[in-house]
Amino acid sequence: MNDSTVSGHSGDGISLDASSLELDGSIVTDNKGSGIGASDSQVTLAESTVSANGEHGLDLSDSSAVISDKSEVKANGAVAIATENSTVSLLDSSVTDHPATGISLDNSPASISNSTISGNEGWGVEAVAHTAVMASSSTISANSLGGISLASSVAALLGSEVKGNQGDGLTLIQRSALLVIGATISGNAKAGISLDASAASLRQATVTENSGNGIGLFNGSVLSLYSSKIGANVGDGLYLEVSLASVRSNEIINNVGFGIFADSGSLLSGYDNTISGNGTDYSDTVPGSLTQPR
């Protein structure tokens, strides 16, 4: 379907079952159900808009969707893109202004590239049940619950920004894992990154000006932090509670609380870090060797 408008239906605008659909330059709007509902189907959107539908923008079950070329999923009545056992690719497009989460992934891998997810009242991206997410050169901002939530899931954040969300920038629980390379997590209303029984590796990352801790680790979490900047957070730069961290060649500066706080059940190792200008640079359990050369 090219240059078409689908609107005004009492149910879904488009309903697919074991089918495929390509929309190019089209609009799906003002339907009472979801904009597009798909079961065991394939959906491709290019230069298209799915907006102002009563329920989800896209509702995918055992299906795949490719949303590309400046497509917009905006201001629908529920989760923008809801998935179960599906795959999603968001390329050079946007997901904005929903009363719930932007992209909800249930056992559904997703690739997000050169895209924006913002202004949603839930999470920007919420992943559960062994989902894998990759976000590259994208912005996840101004979402009410937070930027990215992972439960028993994994994510890679490459050259992206998670900023100005009204909760944590990223929350990981239930043995989730995160890789961050060259990304910025800043200005979030709670922690930059919060790990609970989870793991993260950060390289050349920036975690700054968050209103909670820069990075918080709880309940046996593990962090590898290398060549990154953790600065000007309102809480501690790094906060460890019964957790482990390797901290090498970083700047941990100008945080309002501790640069690094670790309780007696936590362990840290590392070298060649600059830890300065914090409310207190580090707690008694943090080894002074962290600031020594290799």
N, C-alpha and C positions, 0 to 999 in steps of 0.2 A: 504494500500500500504506500503510494507516494502522494505527498501533498494532500492528505485527507484529514478530515475532522470526525471524531467519534464522540458523541456527546448526548446527554439527556436520557440515558437508559435507566430503567428501574433497578437493574442489577449491575453486573460488571460491564464496563464498556466493551471489552473484548474478553472472551472466554475460550481458552484453548485446551484441548484434550488430545494427547498424542498427535500434535500438530506442530507446524512451524509458522512463524510470522516475521516479516521484515517491515518495519515502518521507517520511512525516510521523509523528513520534512513534514511530519504529521503531528496532530494534536489529539490527545485523549483527555477529555475534560468533562466535569460536571455530570458524571454518572453516579448513581446512588450506591453502587457497590465499589469494588476496586476498579482502578483504571484498566489493568490487565491481570487476569487470573490465568495461571498456566499449570497444568498437570501433565507430566511426562511429555514436555514440549520444549521448543526452542524459540526464544524471542530475541530479535535484534532491533535496536533503536538507533537511528542516526539522525542528528539535527531535528529531534522530535521533543515534544513536551507532554508530560503526564502530570496533570495538575487539577486541583479542586474536585477530586473524586471523593465520595463519601467514606470510603474505607481505605485500603492500602493503595499506594501508587501501583506497585507490582506485587502480586502474591504468587510465589513460586513454590511448587511441590514437585520433587523429582524432575526438575527442569533446569534449563540454563538460560541466562540472559546476558547479552552484550549491549551496553549502553554507551554510546560514543558520539564523537563529533558535535560537541556542545549541546548535547541533549540535557533536558532539565526534568527532574522529578521534584515537584514543589507543591507545598500547601495542600496535600491530600489529608483525609480525615483520620488516618491512623498511621502505623509504621509506613515509611516511604517504600522500602523494599523489604518484604518479609519472605524468608526462605526456610525450607525444610528439605534436606537431602538434595540440594541444588548447587549450582555454581553461578557466580556473578562476576562480570568484568565491567568496571566503570572507568571509561577512558575519556579524558578531556571533557568532563561533564559535571553536573552539580546535583546535589540532593539537599534541599533546603526547606525550612519553615514548616515542619510538621509538628503535631501535638504529641508525638511519641518519638521513638528512636528513628534515626535516619536509615541505617542498614542493620537488620536483625538477621543473624546467621546461625542456623541450627544445623550442625553437621554439614556445613555448606561453605566450601572454600571461596575466597573472594580476592580479586586483584583490583586495586584502586590506583590509578595513575593520572597525574596532571589534572586532578579533580578537586572539588570543594564539597565538604559536608558541613553544613553550618545552620545555626538557628533552629535546630530541632529541640523539642522539649524533653526528649529522652536522652539517650546516649547518641553520640555521632555514629559509632559502630559498636554493636554488641554481639559477641561471638560466644557460643556455648557448644558443648558436646563434640570436642575434638575437631574443631574448625581451624583452618589455617587462613591467615589474612596477610596480604602484602600491600603496603601503601607506599608509593614512591612519588616524589615531587608533588605531593598533595597537601591540602590544608583542611584540618578538622578543627572547627572553632565555634565558639558561642553556643554550644549545646548545653542544655540545662542540667542533665545528670552528670555529664562529663564527656571527655573525648572518646576514649576507647575502653571497653570493658571486655576482659577475657576470662572465661571460666572453663577450665580443662581444655584450653585452646592455645594456639601459638600465633605470633605475629612478627612481621619484619617491618620496620619503619625506616625508610631509606630517603634521605634528603627531603623530608616532609616537615610540616609544622603542626603541632597540637597546641593551640593557644587560646586563651581567653574563654575557656569553658567554665561553667559555673560549679563544677565538681572537680574531681581529680582529672589531670590530663590523661593518665592511663591507670587502670586498676586491673591487677592480675590476682586471681584466686584459683584454688584447686589444681595446683601443679601446672599452671600455665607457664609459657616461656615467651620471652621478648628479645628480639635483636634490633638495636637502634644504631644506625650508622649515618653520621652527618645530618642528623635531624635536630630540631629545636622544640623543646617543651617549655612553654613560658606563659606567665600571666594567668594561670588557672586558679580558680577560687579556693581550691584545697591543695593537695599534694601534686607535685609534678608527676611522679610515678609512685604507686603504692603496690607492694608485693606481699602477698600472703600465701605462704607455702608454695612459692613460685620462684622463677629464675629469670634474670635479665643480663644481657651483655650490651654495653654501650661503648661505642668508639666514635671519637670526634663529634660528640653530641654536646648540646647546650641545654642545661636545665636551669632556668633563671626566673626570678620574680614571681614565683608561685606563692600563694598565700598560706600554704602549709609547708611541710618538709619538701625539699627538693626531691629526694628519693627516700622512701620509707620501706624497711624490710621487717617482716614479722613471721613468726612461726616456721623457722627453718628455711627461710628464703636464702637465695644465693645470688650475688652480684659480681660481675666482672666489669670494672670501670676503667677505661683507658683513654688518655689523651682527650679529655672532655672538660667542660667548664660547668661547675655547679655553683651558682652565685646569686646573691641578693634575694634568696628565698626568705619568707617571713618566719618559717620554722627553722629546723636544722637543715644543713646541706645534705648530709647523710644521717639517717637514723636507723640503728640496728637493734632489734629485739629478738634474741635467740636466733641469730642468723649469721651468715658468712659473707665476706666481701674481699675481693682482690682489687686494690686501688693503686693504679700506676700512672704516673706522668699526667696528673690532672691539676687544674686550678679549682680550689674549693675556697671561695673568697666572699666576704661581705654578706654572709648569711646572718640573719638577726639572732638566731639561736646558736647552737654549736655548729662549727664547721662539720665535725663528725662526732656523733654520739653513739656509743655502743654500750649495751648493758653487760652484766657479768657473764651472761650466757652466749655472748657473741664473740666472733674471732675475725680479725682483719690482718691482711698482709699487703705489702706493696712497698713502693719507693718513689722518689723523685716527684713528689707532689708538693704544690704550693698550698699551704693551709694558713690563711691570714685574713685579718680584718673582720673575723666573725665575732659575734657576741662573746663566745668562748671558743677558742680554736678547736680543741678536742677534749673529750672526757678522759678520765683517769685510765680507763681500760683500753684506750687507743695507743698503739705503740708509736713512740717517737720516731722510729725508723721509717715511717711513712714519708717523712719530709727529707730523708737523706738521699744522696745520689745512689744510683744503682751500684 
